[in-house]
Amino acid sequence: MSISGEGKINRLFLVSVIILTISGFVIFLSASLGLLAQNGADFGTVALKQSISLIIGLIVFFGLSKVKYTYLRKTAFFIFLFAIGLNLLLFIPQISLFYGGATRWISIGFLSFQPSEFLKVAFIIYVAAWIYHVKDKIKNIKSGFIPYVILMTILSVLLLSQSDTDTLVIIAFTGLVMFFIAGMPVKHILLVGLVLCAVVVGVVFIRPYARERVRTFINHGSDAQGAGYQINQSLIAIGSGQLTGRGFGQSVQKFGYLPQPTNDSIFAVSAEEFGFVGSVALIILYLIFAISSFRIGTRSSDSFGGFVAIGIAILIITESFLNVASMLGLVPILGVPLLFVSHGGTALIITLAAAGIVANISKYAK
């Protein structure tokens, strides 16, 4: 299929990215004030690191928005292979970093990053390229079901060894939706879904931290000062925000009460300061981002660009909404960030990079 001439970035998509990025940084700055009350953490250092990541992310966004997305299709296998290679570095003790009960970071000198973040986007690009090449054969078990199972087996070994079940579930779900849209039979989807559920249940039984998360989810008050502390403090923060919030910078819970106010719990800080109105507005921004990405995907000049745009939309909206849901007690506490908002240079840079790819796809959309 021929690709139409280059146009402009879809306006609605671009506006949603800009507002999400600015809003996220403002929320982060407020939440990071809470670090002053925790172990004397240096607010200036944290803010500077996030600022540098934001600048790099914006440069990458505009850079990728100018690189024709079809080049990604031609190099998809090597991008995915590189992403796997980065994750294999976690098995080298000298450069892997153990933090929070998991080994998910690479630390080389002054540079540290989380390779699984890059793996998410590399996976989407590779799956989109695979779907593009097999086309209508995706309904065939050899072209759809088996390749997906092989991919997920490889990623399961990598991610479960990092105790990163959350990322595995998000990647698996994103890929499953992409294959479903491409035409994979429902019976294959259901079979994979059952296997994925079995893996998650197995992790819950095998790993104590996972059992604690599920137990706390079922009964928030079962260990209010232990495993249930974060969700209880989160609900207090969200409830304190009421309709319009306490006001920017006025969160009480971020000062020594709410664990990880700049990371997993940042939505609770935002809800306390901006209330129900602000929380709904933030969720609407994510929906606008997702809807505009889907529209770009459906109007893409080729199926590769379409599935990349749709895959990125699914990934970002799923991960972000799981973060929100966990803070509301709708799902067990997860270790996933609120994309565009949470502290984490790797996640912010990769999210903006993914958005840059979608921006480029929109230039060639019908």
N, C-alpha and C positions, 0 to 999 in steps of 0.2 A: 504494500500500500504506500503510495507517495505521501510525502510530508509537505504540508503547505508552508508558505514563506513565513519568516519570523515576524511576529507582531509584538505587542506589548504584554507585560505581565498582567494577568487578570486582576482588575482593580479591587474587587471585593476580597479576594484572597490576600492581596498585598496589604490591604488595610487591616485585615484580621491579624496578620502576622505582626505588623507594626504595633497595633494596640496591645496584643498579647505580650509582646516583648517589653514594651514600656511598662505596662501594668505589672508584669511579673517582676521586673527589676525594682519597681517602687515597693511592691509588697515584700520582696526579699530584703531591701534596705531596712524596712521597719522591723521585720522579723529578726534580723541579725542584731538589732539592739539588745535582744534578749540574751545574746551570748555574753554581754558584759557582766551578767549576774552568774555566769557559769564558769567557774575555774579561772576567772580573770581573762577569759578569751579576748583577743584583740579584735575589736570591731573593725578597725581600720584595715587590718591585714585581710580579713575575710571579705570586706567590701571591695578592696583593691583587686583581690584574686577574681571575684565574680565580675568586676568591671572589665578586667583584661579578657576573661572568657567571653563576655558579651561582645567586646570589640572584635575579637577573633571570629566569633560566630557570625557577626554581621558581615565581615569581610568575606568569609566563606559563603554566606548566603548570596551575596551579590556576585561573587565569583562563579558559583555554580549556576546561578540564574543566567549566566552568559555562555556557559558551556553546553553545547547541543547534547541533549539527553541521550541521543542514539549512540553516542560513544560509550555510555554505560552498558548498553546491551552487548556491544562487541567485547567488552572487558569484564562482563558480569562474573564469569567463572573465576577469573583471577582476583577480582575484588572479594569474592566470597572466600577464596582460598587464603587470601591475605588476612581476612578477618579471623578465620580459624587459627592461622598462625599466631596472631596476636593473643588469642585466648590460650594457646598452648604455652605461651610464655609464663602463664600463671603457675605452671608446674616447676618453674625454676625458683627455688627458695631464695636465692640471692637478690632477685628483683621483684618478687611477688610480695604484696603487702597484706597482712592479716589484720582485719579491723571489724569490729562488731560481730564477731563470731563467724566471719566468712573471709575467704581469700578471693577478692574480686578486683583488686587493683594492681597495676604495674607501677613500680616506683624506680625511676632511673635518674639519679642526681636530684635536681630541683623539679623534675617533671614527674607527675603521677597522673594516671588516667585509668578509666574502667573500660577494658576492651569489649565487654559485652554490649556496650552502647553502640559501638561501630558494627558489631555483629548483627544487630537488629535491622539496620538499614541495608547492610550487605545481603542479608537473607532475602529481603523484599526485592532487591534488584535481581538477584539470581533466580528467584521464583518467577518473577515477571518475565525474565528472559527465557526461562524454560517453557512457560505457558505460550510465549510468542512463537517459539520454534516448533512445539508439538501441535499447536493450534487445536483442531477438532479432535485430536487423538487423546485429549485429556480424559475423555470418558473411558478410555481403555485402561484396564488395571495396570498394564505395564508402563503407561505413559503418565498416569496420574497418581493412583494410590501407592504403588510401590516406590516411586521416586520420593514422594512426600514422607513415607515411612522411613526410608533410608536417611533422608535429611534430618528428620526429627530424632532418629537414633543417634546420629553423630552429635547433634546439639545437646541431646539429653546427657550424654557422657560428659561433654564439656561443662555444661551449666550445673548439673547436679554435683559435680566434683567441686564446684565453687559455692555450693549451698545456695544457688541462685534459682530456686524453683519458680519464683515470681516471673523472672525474665523468660524462662522456658515456657511457662503457660501463655504469656503475652505473645511470644513469637509463634508458638504452636497455633494459637487462636487466629492470629493475623494470617498465617499461611493457609489455614483451613478455610477461612472466609474467601481468600483469593482463589483457591482451587474450586470452591463452591461456585463462585461467580463465573469462573471459567468453564463450568459445566461438569465438575466431578459428580458422579451419582450420589444421591442422598444416602444410600446404604453404606457407601464407602465413608462418607462424612460421619455418619453415626458410629460406625465401627472405630474410626480414629478417635472420635470423641469419647467413646467408652474406654479405650486404651489410655487416653490422656487422663481421664478421671481415675483410673486404676493406679496410674503412676503417682498422681497427687495423693490419693489415699495411702499408698505405700509410703510416701515421704512422711505423711502425718504420723503413721505408726512407727516408723523407724527413727525419726528425728525428734527429740524432746522439744526443741524450740517451736516446731510446727504444731505439736500437740498442744502446747501452751496457747498458741494463737487461736486454735479452734476452740479450746475450752473457754478462753476469755470471750470469744465471739458469742458463744452460746449463753454465757452468764457473765456479763460485764462486772458484776460485783463479787465474783468468786475469789479474786485475789486483788483487791482494790489498791493495795500498796506494793504489789509485785507485778505479775504479768498483765494485770488489768489496769495498771496505773495510767499508761498512755491514753487508752481509749476513754477512760473516765475523765482525765484532764482535758482531752480534746472535746468531749461533749459539754463540759463546763464552759470552755472557751466559746464554742459555737452558740450555746444557749445564752451566754452573756452578751453576745452581739445583738440579740433581739432583732428588731426590724431594720434599723439603719446603722447599728454599730456604735462602738465607743468613740470612734474617730481615728484618723491616721496616727499611728505611733502610740496609741493609748491602750494597747493590749496589756492586760495584767498577767495572763497566763504564761506569756513568753518569758517572763522574768523569774526563772527558776522552778516553775511548776510544770510546764509543758515540755516533755522530752523532744529533742531535735526540732526546735522551732523553725529552723531554716531549711530543714529537709522534709522528712515524712510528714511532720505536723504543720507545715506552713499554711495549709488550707484552713486549719483551725484558727491560726493567728489572723488570717485574712478575714474569716467570718466574724471573729470577735471585734475587729476594727471597722469592718464595713457592713456587718449585719447581713440579714436575709437578702436585702436588695442588692448589696454588693456581690454576694455569693451567686445569686441568680444571674447577675450581669456577667460575671466571670464564666459561668457555665455556658451562657449564650454565646460568648466569644469563641469558646471551643467548638460549639455547634456550628457557628458561622464558618470557622476554619475548616471543619470536617465537610460541611455541605459544599463549600466552594471547591474544595479538593476533589470531592466526588464528581462535581459538575465538570471540572477540568478533565478528570479521568474519563468520563463518559464521552467527552467531546475530543479526546485525543486523536491525533491523526493515525496512530497505530496502537495495537493492543499492548505493546510493551509499555509505552508511556501511560496508557490508561491504567494498567495494573500497578505500576509504580506509584502513581498518584493515589489510587484507591488504597493500596497497601500502606502507604505512609499515613494517610488519613485514619485508617483503622488502628494502626499502631499508636499514634499520638492520642487519639480520643480514648482508646481502651486503657492505656497506661494512666492517663490523667484522671479519667473517671474512676478507675480503681483506687487511686490515691484518695479522691474525694469520698468515695463510698466507704473506705476503711476508716476515715476520720469520722464518718457519721455512724459507724458501727453496723453498716449494711453488709460488709464482708469482713473477714478476719484482717487484722493489721498486716499490711504488706510493706515490703521495703522498696516500693517503687516511688519515683519522684513525681511531683506535679510539674509536668514539662512546661518550659518557658518561665517557671516561677522558682522552683526549689533550688537550693544550693547544690552545686555540682558542675564544674566547668565542662567535663566531658559530655554530660547529658545536654547542656545548653548549646554547646558547639554543634553536636551531632543533630540536635533538633532543628537548629537553624540551617544546617547543611541540607537536611532532608527537605525543609521548606524551600530552600533554594532550587533543589531539583524539580519540585512541583512547579515553582515559578517559571522555570525554563520550559517545562512541558506545556504550561498555559500559553506560552508564546506561539506555539505551533498548533494549538487546538483549533478545531473548526469553528 
